[in-house]
Amino acid sequence: MSATALRRVFILGVPVDDVTEEEACTFAERCLANGGVHQFATVNPEFIMAAQHNAAFMHVLQHTALNVPDGIGVLWAARRKGAPLRARVAGVDLMVRLCALAAQRGWRVFLLGAQPGVAARAAALLRERYPSLRVCGTFAGSPRPEEATEIVQYIRAAAPHLLFVAYGAPAQDLWLATYLPLLQTPEQGLIGMGVGGAFDFIAGVQRRAPKWVQRIGLEWFYRLVRQPWRWRRQRALVHFVWRVLREEVKL
Ligand code: UDP
């Protein structure tokens, strides 16, 4: 199933869907009702820049069912193209919202990735918040192919409806594109979503920017101050702005 009913904006070749969190949840319900497997991605400028040099990642992002705009830079670029997106949908916020919905609908969720113990801690905190949430498994593992057989067996046995994968981009998204089809069961739909550092935020291993910082679009800056080693990765943001502006001149 693709997000054909949703408006998509292409930013440097990467499709991004014009969705709110609520619409993304409605879309998820439709996916699960239809059965089959569906991959969601949370696209930010780092994704878009990585995809410029990584053809496999670009291919994955062009074939996901839903790409939510997770980054103020993505909203900025869409606005410059004259196709504004209505809202930023942060991966961690969508994950929590989907867990709330899962608790209501009885969907099983599986948390794969992050450092050992973090997924279990995040799951425990989510269950505290949504007592009827059915967490059918947590596992750190790693995106290395040697581990995939064991992980796939483990997830198949747990039969989740929602699989959140926290290996960072592009590893988590490439992992999902490769292994999601192997997790398909005929009787049940499955959504796989790469969520980056979401388990760290939910488990409290990393602190999120205060709401007002998020509102003014500076969450990326807050993260840079708290995790200065990220500066190399966040240079992508400068390259992103430059590429978007250069594309405009070419037009
Ligand atoms: N991670 C992992 N295995 C790996 C690489 C990363 O479990 O081989 C986890 C890491 O512990 C963190 C998440 O992947 O929980 C990625 O976080 P990051 O902040 O890099 O993601 P972003 O939100 O920037 O995409």
py3Dmol code that shows the C-alpha trace and the ligand (Angstrom):
import py3Dmol

protein = """\
ATOM      1  CA  MET A   1       0.000   0.000   0.000  1.00  0.00           C
ATOM      2  CA  SER A   2       1.353   3.412  -0.824  1.00  0.00           C
ATOM      3  CA  ALA A   3       0.433   6.810   0.510  1.00  0.00           C
ATOM      4  CA  THR A   4      -1.214   7.682  -2.792  1.00  0.00           C
ATOM      5  CA  ALA A   5      -4.129   9.400  -1.088  1.00  0.00           C
ATOM      6  CA  LEU A   6      -1.655  11.697   0.642  1.00  0.00           C
ATOM      7  CA  ARG A   7       0.053  14.627  -1.024  1.00  0.00           C
ATOM      8  CA  ARG A   8       3.754  13.919  -1.537  1.00  0.00           C
ATOM      9  CA  VAL A   9       6.502  16.471  -2.005  1.00  0.00           C
ATOM     10  CA  PHE A  10       9.806  15.411  -3.557  1.00  0.00           C
ATOM     11  CA  ILE A  11      12.843  16.982  -1.935  1.00  0.00           C
ATOM     12  CA  LEU A  12      16.077  16.243  -3.806  1.00  0.00           C
ATOM     13  CA  GLY A  13      14.420  13.059  -5.063  1.00  0.00           C
ATOM     14  CA  VAL A  14      13.076  11.862  -1.700  1.00  0.00           C
ATOM     15  CA  PRO A  15       9.283  11.728  -1.320  1.00  0.00           C
ATOM     16  CA  VAL A  16       7.873  13.226   1.868  1.00  0.00           C
ATOM     17  CA  ASP A  17       4.183  12.924   2.777  1.00  0.00           C
ATOM     18  CA  ASP A  18       2.080  15.851   3.911  1.00  0.00           C
ATOM     19  CA  VAL A  19       0.677  14.228   7.047  1.00  0.00           C
ATOM     20  CA  THR A  20      -0.102  15.189  10.608  1.00  0.00           C
ATOM     21  CA  GLU A  21       0.498  12.694  13.425  1.00  0.00           C
ATOM     22  CA  GLU A  22      -3.199  11.924  13.498  1.00  0.00           C
ATOM     23  CA  GLU A  23      -3.352  11.260   9.761  1.00  0.00           C
ATOM     24  CA  ALA A  24      -0.277   9.032  10.015  1.00  0.00           C
ATOM     25  CA  CYS A  25      -2.148   6.995  12.647  1.00  0.00           C
ATOM     26  CA  THR A  26      -5.227   6.747  10.425  1.00  0.00           C
ATOM     27  CA  PHE A  27      -2.964   5.641   7.587  1.00  0.00           C
ATOM     28  CA  ALA A  28      -1.423   2.992   9.863  1.00  0.00           C
ATOM     29  CA  GLU A  29      -4.901   1.676  10.692  1.00  0.00           C
ATOM     30  CA  ARG A  30      -5.659   1.370   6.981  1.00  0.00           C
ATOM     31  CA  CYS A  31      -2.382  -0.447   6.349  1.00  0.00           C
ATOM     32  CA  LEU A  32      -3.074  -2.988   9.082  1.00  0.00           C
ATOM     33  CA  ALA A  33      -6.668  -3.452   7.950  1.00  0.00           C
ATOM     34  CA  ASN A  34      -5.436  -4.211   4.417  1.00  0.00           C
ATOM     35  CA  GLY A  35      -2.829  -6.755   5.586  1.00  0.00           C
ATOM     36  CA  GLY A  36       0.665  -7.170   4.109  1.00  0.00           C
ATOM     37  CA  VAL A  37       3.813  -5.367   5.169  1.00  0.00           C
ATOM     38  CA  HIS A  38       4.318  -1.610   5.133  1.00  0.00           C
ATOM     39  CA  GLN A  39       7.446   0.367   5.845  1.00  0.00           C
ATOM     40  CA  PHE A  40       7.371   3.848   7.386  1.00  0.00           C
ATOM     41  CA  ALA A  41      10.350   6.231   7.503  1.00  0.00           C
ATOM     42  CA  THR A  42      10.947   9.466   9.382  1.00  0.00           C
ATOM     43  CA  VAL A  43      12.684  11.689   6.854  1.00  0.00           C
ATOM     44  CA  ASN A  44      14.977  14.515   7.953  1.00  0.00           C
ATOM     45  CA  PRO A  45      17.653  16.464   6.035  1.00  0.00           C
ATOM     46  CA  GLU A  46      20.327  13.932   7.095  1.00  0.00           C
ATOM     47  CA  PHE A  47      18.301  11.180   5.392  1.00  0.00           C
ATOM     48  CA  ILE A  48      17.933  13.238   2.230  1.00  0.00           C
ATOM     49  CA  MET A  49      21.633  14.043   2.040  1.00  0.00           C
ATOM     50  CA  ALA A  50      22.648  10.437   2.792  1.00  0.00           C
ATOM     51  CA  ALA A  51      20.333   9.257   0.013  1.00  0.00           C
ATOM     52  CA  GLN A  52      22.146  11.505  -2.510  1.00  0.00           C
ATOM     53  CA  HIS A  53      25.228   9.260  -2.188  1.00  0.00           C
ATOM     54  CA  ASN A  54      23.590   5.996  -1.209  1.00  0.00           C
ATOM     55  CA  ALA A  55      21.505   4.586  -4.043  1.00  0.00           C
ATOM     56  CA  ALA A  56      20.151   1.723  -1.931  1.00  0.00           C
ATOM     57  CA  PHE A  57      18.894   4.146   0.705  1.00  0.00           C
ATOM     58  CA  MET A  58      17.333   6.387  -1.979  1.00  0.00           C
ATOM     59  CA  HIS A  59      15.586   3.330  -3.442  1.00  0.00           C
ATOM     60  CA  VAL A  60      14.205   2.357  -0.029  1.00  0.00           C
ATOM     61  CA  LEU A  61      12.916   5.861   0.671  1.00  0.00           C
ATOM     62  CA  GLN A  62      11.257   5.935  -2.744  1.00  0.00           C
ATOM     63  CA  HIS A  63       9.388   2.697  -1.980  1.00  0.00           C
ATOM     64  CA  THR A  64       8.258   3.128   1.616  1.00  0.00           C
ATOM     65  CA  ALA A  65       4.528   3.315   2.275  1.00  0.00           C
ATOM     66  CA  LEU A  66       4.854   6.497   4.317  1.00  0.00           C
ATOM     67  CA  ASN A  67       7.619   9.076   4.809  1.00  0.00           C
ATOM     68  CA  VAL A  68       6.801  11.520   7.582  1.00  0.00           C
ATOM     69  CA  PRO A  69       8.492  14.950   7.626  1.00  0.00           C
ATOM     70  CA  ASP A  70      10.741  14.655  10.669  1.00  0.00           C
ATOM     71  CA  GLY A  71      12.786  17.816  10.619  1.00  0.00           C
ATOM     72  CA  ILE A  72      12.320  21.509  10.371  1.00  0.00           C
ATOM     73  CA  GLY A  73      14.722  21.563   7.390  1.00  0.00           C
ATOM     74  CA  VAL A  74      12.320  19.352   5.431  1.00  0.00           C
ATOM     75  CA  LEU A  75       9.463  21.767   6.118  1.00  0.00           C
ATOM     76  CA  TRP A  76      11.660  24.686   5.060  1.00  0.00           C
ATOM     77  CA  ALA A  77      12.631  22.987   1.779  1.00  0.00           C
ATOM     78  CA  ALA A  78       9.009  22.109   0.966  1.00  0.00           C
ATOM     79  CA  ARG A  79       7.955  25.704   1.609  1.00  0.00           C
ATOM     80  CA  ARG A  80      10.678  26.971  -0.737  1.00  0.00           C
ATOM     81  CA  LYS A  81       9.342  24.641  -3.427  1.00  0.00           C
ATOM     82  CA  GLY A  82       5.913  26.266  -2.994  1.00  0.00           C
ATOM     83  CA  ALA A  83       4.479  23.003  -1.624  1.00  0.00           C
ATOM     84  CA  PRO A  84       4.364  23.547   2.124  1.00  0.00           C
ATOM     85  CA  LEU A  85       3.924  20.612   4.470  1.00  0.00           C
ATOM     86  CA  ARG A  86       1.486  21.203   7.290  1.00  0.00           C
ATOM     87  CA  ALA A  87       3.355  19.735  10.225  1.00  0.00           C
ATOM     88  CA  ARG A  88       6.573  18.259  11.473  1.00  0.00           C
ATOM     89  CA  VAL A  89       6.035  14.691  12.657  1.00  0.00           C
ATOM     90  CA  ALA A  90       8.887  13.647  14.940  1.00  0.00           C
ATOM     91  CA  GLY A  91       9.611   9.901  14.851  1.00  0.00           C
ATOM     92  CA  VAL A  92       9.475   9.562  18.630  1.00  0.00           C
ATOM     93  CA  ASP A  93       6.133  11.394  18.839  1.00  0.00           C
ATOM     94  CA  LEU A  94       4.613   9.217  16.125  1.00  0.00           C
ATOM     95  CA  MET A  95       5.936   6.080  17.803  1.00  0.00           C
ATOM     96  CA  VAL A  96       4.311   7.034  21.132  1.00  0.00           C
ATOM     97  CA  ARG A  97       1.080   7.936  19.385  1.00  0.00           C
ATOM     98  CA  LEU A  98       1.043   4.628  17.516  1.00  0.00           C
ATOM     99  CA  CYS A  99       1.612   2.831  20.826  1.00  0.00           C
ATOM    100  CA  ALA A 100      -1.396   4.652  22.298  1.00  0.00           C
ATOM    101  CA  LEU A 101      -3.454   3.465  19.330  1.00  0.00           C
ATOM    102  CA  ALA A 102      -1.997  -0.045  19.618  1.00  0.00           C
ATOM    103  CA  ALA A 103      -3.126  -0.159  23.251  1.00  0.00           C
ATOM    104  CA  GLN A 104      -6.676   0.722  22.159  1.00  0.00           C
ATOM    105  CA  ARG A 105      -6.778  -1.679  19.231  1.00  0.00           C
ATOM    106  CA  GLY A 106      -4.965  -4.616  20.847  1.00  0.00           C
ATOM    107  CA  TRP A 107      -2.069  -4.494  18.346  1.00  0.00           C
ATOM    108  CA  ARG A 108       1.161  -6.156  19.447  1.00  0.00           C
ATOM    109  CA  VAL A 109       4.341  -4.058  19.297  1.00  0.00           C
ATOM    110  CA  PHE A 110       7.988  -5.121  19.093  1.00  0.00           C
ATOM    111  CA  LEU A 111      10.951  -2.849  19.885  1.00  0.00           C
ATOM    112  CA  LEU A 112      14.181  -3.770  18.083  1.00  0.00           C
ATOM    113  CA  GLY A 113      17.487  -1.940  18.527  1.00  0.00           C
ATOM    114  CA  ALA A 114      19.310   0.583  20.741  1.00  0.00           C
ATOM    115  CA  GLN A 115      21.812  -0.402  23.405  1.00  0.00           C
ATOM    116  CA  PRO A 116      21.090  -3.526  25.481  1.00  0.00           C
ATOM    117  CA  GLY A 117      18.356  -2.868  28.034  1.00  0.00           C
ATOM    118  CA  VAL A 118      17.122   0.372  26.464  1.00  0.00           C
ATOM    119  CA  ALA A 119      14.285  -1.165  24.402  1.00  0.00           C
ATOM    120  CA  ALA A 120      13.070  -3.104  27.466  1.00  0.00           C
ATOM    121  CA  ARG A 121      13.156   0.051  29.579  1.00  0.00           C
ATOM    122  CA  ALA A 122      11.295   2.029  26.892  1.00  0.00           C
ATOM    123  CA  ALA A 123       8.709  -0.777  26.670  1.00  0.00           C
ATOM    124  CA  ALA A 124       8.217  -0.794  30.451  1.00  0.00           C
ATOM    125  CA  LEU A 125       7.651   2.970  30.473  1.00  0.00           C
ATOM    126  CA  LEU A 126       5.228   2.753  27.548  1.00  0.00           C
ATOM    127  CA  ARG A 127       3.285   0.040  29.392  1.00  0.00           C
ATOM    128  CA  GLU A 128       3.143   2.246  32.479  1.00  0.00           C
ATOM    129  CA  ARG A 129       1.624   4.959  30.338  1.00  0.00           C
ATOM    130  CA  TYR A 130      -0.673   2.660  28.342  1.00  0.00           C
ATOM    131  CA  PRO A 131      -1.385  -0.337  30.623  1.00  0.00           C
ATOM    132  CA  SER A 132      -3.232  -2.302  27.940  1.00  0.00           C
ATOM    133  CA  LEU A 133      -0.296  -2.059  25.500  1.00  0.00           C
ATOM    134  CA  ARG A 134       0.793  -5.524  24.344  1.00  0.00           C
ATOM    135  CA  VAL A 135       4.575  -5.522  23.944  1.00  0.00           C
ATOM    136  CA  CYS A 136       5.382  -8.868  22.333  1.00  0.00           C
ATOM    137  CA  GLY A 137       9.159  -8.471  22.373  1.00  0.00           C
ATOM    138  CA  THR A 138      12.200  -6.269  22.821  1.00  0.00           C
ATOM    139  CA  PHE A 139      15.673  -7.030  21.546  1.00  0.00           C
ATOM    140  CA  ALA A 140      18.823  -4.948  21.056  1.00  0.00           C
ATOM    141  CA  GLY A 141      20.608  -7.059  18.432  1.00  0.00           C
ATOM    142  CA  SER A 142      22.398  -5.207  15.661  1.00  0.00           C
ATOM    143  CA  PRO A 143      21.799  -4.511  11.979  1.00  0.00           C
ATOM    144  CA  ARG A 144      24.688  -6.855  11.002  1.00  0.00           C
ATOM    145  CA  PRO A 145      23.524  -9.486   8.482  1.00  0.00           C
ATOM    146  CA  GLU A 146      25.003 -12.312  10.633  1.00  0.00           C
ATOM    147  CA  GLU A 147      22.379 -11.593  13.270  1.00  0.00           C
ATOM    148  CA  ALA A 148      19.436 -11.264  10.939  1.00  0.00           C
ATOM    149  CA  THR A 149      18.335 -14.913  10.864  1.00  0.00           C
ATOM    150  CA  GLU A 150      18.004 -15.069  14.633  1.00  0.00           C
ATOM    151  CA  ILE A 151      16.259 -11.700  14.826  1.00  0.00           C
ATOM    152  CA  VAL A 152      13.813 -12.595  12.048  1.00  0.00           C
ATOM    153  CA  GLN A 153      12.922 -15.872  13.796  1.00  0.00           C
ATOM    154  CA  TYR A 154      12.429 -14.077  17.072  1.00  0.00           C
ATOM    155  CA  ILE A 155      10.156 -11.414  15.554  1.00  0.00           C
ATOM    156  CA  ARG A 156       8.152 -13.931  13.496  1.00  0.00           C
ATOM    157  CA  ALA A 157       7.431 -15.926  16.635  1.00  0.00           C
ATOM    158  CA  ALA A 158       6.288 -12.761  18.431  1.00  0.00           C
ATOM    159  CA  ALA A 159       4.015 -11.776  15.492  1.00  0.00           C
ATOM    160  CA  PRO A 160       3.864  -8.010  16.064  1.00  0.00           C
ATOM    161  CA  HIS A 161       1.568  -5.603  14.242  1.00  0.00           C
ATOM    162  CA  LEU A 162       4.030  -2.742  14.786  1.00  0.00           C
ATOM    163  CA  LEU A 163       7.784  -3.210  14.624  1.00  0.00           C
ATOM    164  CA  PHE A 164       9.899  -0.216  15.686  1.00  0.00           C
ATOM    165  CA  VAL A 165      13.571  -0.412  14.695  1.00  0.00           C
ATOM    166  CA  ALA A 166      16.155   1.844  16.356  1.00  0.00           C
ATOM    167  CA  TYR A 167      19.460   1.285  14.541  1.00  0.00           C
ATOM    168  CA  GLY A 168      19.809   4.850  13.256  1.00  0.00           C
ATOM    169  CA  ALA A 169      19.533   5.778   9.571  1.00  0.00           C
ATOM    170  CA  PRO A 170      20.214   4.400   7.060  1.00  0.00           C
ATOM    171  CA  ALA A 171      20.903   1.036   8.792  1.00  0.00           C
ATOM    172  CA  GLN A 172      17.405   0.679  10.279  1.00  0.00           C
ATOM    173  CA  ASP A 173      15.640   1.561   7.024  1.00  0.00           C
ATOM    174  CA  LEU A 174      17.824  -0.744   4.926  1.00  0.00           C
ATOM    175  CA  TRP A 175      17.323  -3.506   7.515  1.00  0.00           C
ATOM    176  CA  LEU A 176      13.552  -3.100   7.314  1.00  0.00           C
ATOM    177  CA  ALA A 177      13.514  -3.055   3.509  1.00  0.00           C
ATOM    178  CA  THR A 178      15.483  -6.323   3.453  1.00  0.00           C
ATOM    179  CA  TYR A 179      13.796  -8.258   6.238  1.00  0.00           C
ATOM    180  CA  LEU A 180      10.247  -6.923   6.493  1.00  0.00           C
ATOM    181  CA  PRO A 181       9.073  -9.156   3.599  1.00  0.00           C
ATOM    182  CA  LEU A 182      10.403 -12.194   5.512  1.00  0.00           C
ATOM    183  CA  LEU A 183       8.285 -11.239   8.511  1.00  0.00           C
ATOM    184  CA  GLN A 184       5.060 -11.255   6.569  1.00  0.00           C
ATOM    185  CA  THR A 185       2.340 -13.598   7.752  1.00  0.00           C
ATOM    186  CA  PRO A 186      -0.707 -14.107   5.537  1.00  0.00           C
ATOM    187  CA  GLU A 187      -3.221 -13.529   8.299  1.00  0.00           C
ATOM    188  CA  GLN A 188      -1.889 -10.291   9.755  1.00  0.00           C
ATOM    189  CA  GLY A 189      -0.652  -6.895   8.606  1.00  0.00           C
ATOM    190  CA  LEU A 190       2.678  -5.533   9.793  1.00  0.00           C
ATOM    191  CA  ILE A 191       4.130  -2.032   9.873  1.00  0.00           C
ATOM    192  CA  GLY A 192       7.882  -1.579  10.269  1.00  0.00           C
ATOM    193  CA  MET A 193       9.147   1.873  11.152  1.00  0.00           C
ATOM    194  CA  GLY A 194      12.722   3.116  11.639  1.00  0.00           C
ATOM    195  CA  VAL A 195      12.765   5.365  14.691  1.00  0.00           C
ATOM    196  CA  GLY A 196      16.404   6.471  15.235  1.00  0.00           C
ATOM    197  CA  GLY A 197      16.993   7.548  18.801  1.00  0.00           C
ATOM    198  CA  ALA A 198      13.333   7.205  19.900  1.00  0.00           C
ATOM    199  CA  PHE A 199      13.937   4.372  22.414  1.00  0.00           C
ATOM    200  CA  ASP A 200      16.696   6.478  24.024  1.00  0.00           C
ATOM    201  CA  PHE A 201      14.253   9.370  24.441  1.00  0.00           C
ATOM    202  CA  ILE A 202      11.403   7.219  25.761  1.00  0.00           C
ATOM    203  CA  ALA A 203      13.697   5.352  28.163  1.00  0.00           C
ATOM    204  CA  GLY A 204      15.181   8.653  29.356  1.00  0.00           C
ATOM    205  CA  VAL A 205      18.713   7.762  28.191  1.00  0.00           C
ATOM    206  CA  GLN A 206      18.647  10.976  26.149  1.00  0.00           C
ATOM    207  CA  ARG A 207      16.678  14.095  27.041  1.00  0.00           C
ATOM    208  CA  ARG A 208      14.508  15.724  24.426  1.00  0.00           C
ATOM    209  CA  ALA A 209      14.536  19.446  23.837  1.00  0.00           C
ATOM    210  CA  PRO A 210      11.902  21.350  25.846  1.00  0.00           C
ATOM    211  CA  LYS A 211       8.604  21.835  24.012  1.00  0.00           C
ATOM    212  CA  TRP A 212       9.266  25.523  23.337  1.00  0.00           C
ATOM    213  CA  VAL A 213      12.590  24.681  21.677  1.00  0.00           C
ATOM    214  CA  GLN A 214      10.794  22.083  19.537  1.00  0.00           C
ATOM    215  CA  ARG A 215       8.134  24.658  18.652  1.00  0.00           C
ATOM    216  CA  ILE A 216      10.624  27.205  17.360  1.00  0.00           C
ATOM    217  CA  GLY A 217      12.281  24.519  15.245  1.00  0.00           C
ATOM    218  CA  LEU A 218      15.572  24.260  17.105  1.00  0.00           C
ATOM    219  CA  GLU A 219      15.431  20.692  18.384  1.00  0.00           C
ATOM    220  CA  TRP A 220      18.366  19.791  16.095  1.00  0.00           C
ATOM    221  CA  PHE A 221      20.441  22.573  17.699  1.00  0.00           C
ATOM    222  CA  TYR A 222      19.565  21.397  21.211  1.00  0.00           C
ATOM    223  CA  ARG A 223      20.674  17.894  20.233  1.00  0.00           C
ATOM    224  CA  LEU A 224      23.923  19.267  18.844  1.00  0.00           C
ATOM    225  CA  VAL A 225      24.663  21.087  22.107  1.00  0.00           C
ATOM    226  CA  ARG A 226      23.916  17.975  24.189  1.00  0.00           C
ATOM    227  CA  GLN A 227      25.714  15.571  21.862  1.00  0.00           C
ATOM    228  CA  PRO A 228      28.524  17.637  20.300  1.00  0.00           C
ATOM    229  CA  TRP A 229      29.966  14.553  18.574  1.00  0.00           C
ATOM    230  CA  ARG A 230      26.981  14.857  16.222  1.00  0.00           C
ATOM    231  CA  TRP A 231      28.449  17.950  14.540  1.00  0.00           C
ATOM    232  CA  ARG A 232      29.936  15.868  11.745  1.00  0.00           C
ATOM    233  CA  ARG A 233      26.517  14.398  10.984  1.00  0.00           C
ATOM    234  CA  GLN A 234      24.772  17.720  11.320  1.00  0.00           C
ATOM    235  CA  ARG A 235      27.050  19.267   8.710  1.00  0.00           C
ATOM    236  CA  ALA A 236      24.595  17.517   6.406  1.00  0.00           C
ATOM    237  CA  LEU A 237      22.139  20.263   7.294  1.00  0.00           C
ATOM    238  CA  VAL A 238      24.424  22.943   5.791  1.00  0.00           C
ATOM    239  CA  HIS A 239      24.919  20.843   2.638  1.00  0.00           C
ATOM    240  CA  PHE A 240      21.168  20.304   2.513  1.00  0.00           C
ATOM    241  CA  VAL A 241      20.370  24.035   2.597  1.00  0.00           C
ATOM    242  CA  TRP A 242      23.001  24.624  -0.073  1.00  0.00           C
ATOM    243  CA  ARG A 243      21.662  21.880  -2.369  1.00  0.00           C
ATOM    244  CA  VAL A 244      18.048  23.029  -2.006  1.00  0.00           C
ATOM    245  CA  LEU A 245      18.995  26.617  -2.874  1.00  0.00           C
ATOM    246  CA  ARG A 246      21.143  25.447  -5.812  1.00  0.00           C
ATOM    247  CA  GLU A 247      18.257  23.364  -7.195  1.00  0.00           C
ATOM    248  CA  GLU A 248      16.100  26.506  -7.143  1.00  0.00           C
ATOM    249  CA  VAL A 249      18.629  28.434  -9.213  1.00  0.00           C
ATOM    250  CA  LYS A 250      18.744  25.576 -11.741  1.00  0.00           C
ATOM    251  CA  LEU A 251      14.984  25.683 -12.217  1.00  0.00           C
TER     252      LEU A 251
END
"""
ligand_1 = """\
25
UDP
N 22.033 1.815 17.327
C 22.046 0.443 17.527
N 22.925 -0.332 16.823
C 23.764 0.206 15.918
C 23.740 1.616 15.700
C 22.858 2.393 16.419
O 21.270 -0.085 18.312
O 24.523 -0.543 15.295
C 21.049 2.629 18.064
C 21.584 3.629 19.054
O 21.830 3.001 20.301
C 20.436 4.620 19.116
C 19.827 4.525 17.718
O 20.357 3.376 17.118
O 19.470 4.195 20.048
C 20.174 5.627 16.755
O 20.260 6.790 17.346
P 20.696 8.100 16.576
O 20.655 9.154 17.591
O 21.952 7.896 15.826
O 19.528 8.191 15.515
P 18.877 9.424 14.816
O 17.712 9.787 15.685
O 19.912 10.496 14.710
O 18.498 8.828 13.487
"""
view = py3Dmol.view(width=600, height=400)
view.addModel(protein, "pdb")
view.setStyle({"model": 0}, {"cartoon": {"style": "trace"}})
view.addModel(ligand_1, "xyz")
view.setStyle({"model": 1}, {"stick": {}})
view.zoomTo()
view.show()
